[in-house]
Amino acid sequence: MVHFGNDWDEVLKGEFDKEYYQILRGFLKHEYSTETIYPPMYDIFNAFKATAYEDVKVVIIGQDPYHRPNQAHGMCFSVKEGMPIPASLKNIYSEIKDDLGIPIPRSGCLKHWAEQGVLLLNTILTVREGKPLSHKGYGWEKFTDDVMIKLNEKKEPIIFLLWGTPAKKKGMLITNPIHRKLCAAHPSPLSAHYGFFGCRHFSEANRLLIEAGKTPIDWKITP
């Protein structure tokens, strides 16, 4: 049984009993026993464990986890402490520097953001080693759709940072006018120059949080 240790347990109550998730669970059980899968099994839901439902202020949507050893740990764009910073995260840091003047850090672990209410949500929560999108179409999309629907129901405003086409498509589930969606190109080196650089989403998210009477996010990562 999945246990988050916060109010997600109640919000997603019954989700893991649904037929699609039982099928997904069987698939994952086989995958973890026969293949190298990331993140480690007990890290799959770290984004939810780090950011309670009631605390969510900002949501960043990723696609699927990093597929190289010792990178993924259950939060989109984030890598474990001590790991080299991936290219997309380097571009995110570069935009934060240009937007807010925050120096580019040496760490790629984004847990500091999660602890402040930034839900770092991948669309697909697991992947085979070396095979991006290898767990596409097995049920995670349904799970994260249902998460987005629950977020849409919140009565306090959330800012959704939607980078790239898959994230924007996911954002179509957000229909409650109280929430705000900020859209841009994906921060990948292949697309960052087509609208991610210069989007200023980090200062804009904080402006919107302050406007809503909420504490802004400290986007600085230490060390």
N, C-alpha and C positions, 0 to 999 in steps of 0.2 A: 504494500500500500504506500502511495506517495504521501509524504508528510512535509509540509513547508515550514511549520512552526510559527505561522502568523495567520492573518485573516484570509490569505489565499485558500487555506484549508476549507473555510466556509464558502467563500465565493465560488470555488470550483468543486464544491461538494457534488458528488454524483458523476462528474466528468469521466472519472476513471472506471466507472461501471458501464459506460456506453459501449455499444458493440464495436464501433470503429477503434476505440482505444484498446479494447481487449485484443483485437486483431493486431494493432500496432505493438502491443506489449509482447505478443507471441513472436512477432517478427524481430523485435529488439532482443529478446531472450536468445534467439537463434544467432543473431548477428554478433552479440557480445561473446558468445561461446565459440564462435567459429572464425571470426575476423577481428582485426584491430579496429576498434571504434573510438571516436572522440566525440565529446569529452569523456573522461572516465564516468562510469555508470552513476556514481554518487554525486557527480557534479552537474548532471543534466539540467536540474532545476535551480541552479544557483542564483539566477536572476530573480526568481520569485522569492527565494529565501532571503536575499539581501535587500529587497525592496517590497515591503508590505503593500497590499492593495490600497489601503487608506493613505499611504504615504506617497503614492505615485503622483509626480508633478510633471515629469517629462518622460516621453517614450521615444527611444531610438530603435528603429527597425533594421535588423540585419537579415542576411539570407540564410546561410547555414554555417556551422562552426568551422574554424580553421582545421585543416586536414593533415597537418604535420605534427610530429611528436611534441608533446609537452607545451602546446600552444593553448588549445581550447580549454576553458574551465567554466562554461555555462553562461557566459555573458557576451553579447555580440560586440565585435571589434576588440574585445579585451583579450590579453594573453596573460599567462601566469608570470609572476615576478621572476625577473632574471632572464626572460626570453627576449630575443631581438624584436624590435617593434616592426610589425608588418607594414607593407607599403600604404595600405588604405588608412591605417591609424596614423602613420606619419603625416599624411595629407590632412587628416582631421586636426592633428596638433598644429600643423602649419596654419590652417585657417583660424584656429583659436588664437595663435600668436598674432596674426594679422588683425583679427577682430578685436581682441581684448588686451593685446600686449603681454600675454602670459608666455614665459619662456618655454621652449620645447623640452619636455622632461625626458629622463632616461628610462623610466618605467612605462610599460605598456599595460599595466593592470589598472582597470577602471573601477575598481571596487569603491573608491572614494566617491565617485559619481552615484553609484547605486545606493550607497548609504544615505545620500541626500535626497533620494526620491527619483532618480533617473532609472527607469526600467529598461534594461539592455536586452531587448527581446529579438532573438532570431526567429525567422519564419519556420525553419526546420531545426530541430534541436540536437540532432546527431548526424554523424557522417563516417564513412569508411576512410581509413588512412589512405591518403593520396588520391582520393576519388571525390572531388567536390560534387555536391548535389546527388550523391549516391543513395541518400535516403529520401529523396523527393518522391512524393506520391504514395507514401505508405501510411499517412494519417496525421503527421505532425501539422500539416497545413490546416486541417480541421481543428486540431487542438488550439493552435494559435489564433485561428479565426474566432473561436469561442472566447479566448482571452480578450481579443479586441472588442468583441461585443460586450463583455463585462466592463471593460474600461469605458466604453461608450456610454454605459449606464450611470457612470459616476456623476454626482451632482455638483462636484467642484471641477473647475477647468483643468484640463491637461493639455500640454503642448506636445504635439507629435512631430518629430523630425523625420521626414520621409525622403530618403536619399536613393535615387534610382527607381527604375520602373517597378520592380517587385514590391518595394516598400510603398510606393504610391498606390499600387493596386490594393495592398493590404489596407491602406488608409481609407479606401472607399467604404470600409465598414464603419468608419467614424462619421456619424450623421447628426449627432447631438450638437446644436449650434453653440453650446457653451464651450466646446473644445476648439483648439486652434491647430491647424496643420501648416507646417512650413516645409515646402518641397524644393528639392534641388537635385542636381546630378549626383550619382554615386561618387564617393571619394576615392575610388580606385584610380590608379595612374592612367587607366584607359579612358576615363571619363571626367576626372576632377576638373579639367580645364574647360569643360562645357557647362559650367554653372555651379559647381560646388565651391570652387575658390571664389571668394567674394560674396558668398551667400549671407554671411554675418548671422547665421542662425543662433549662435551662442549668446551674443548680446541681445538679439531679438527675443529669444526665449526668456532671458532674464528680465527684459523690459515687460514682457507679458505677465510674468510671475509677479513682479512688483505691482503692476496694474491691478492684478487680482488679489492683492494683499498678502502674497506669499513671499517667503524668503527666497532670494535668487540662488542659483547653483554656483558654487565655487568650482569653476572648471579647471583649477590648477591641480596637477598631479604631482605628488612628491614621492620619492626624491626626484 
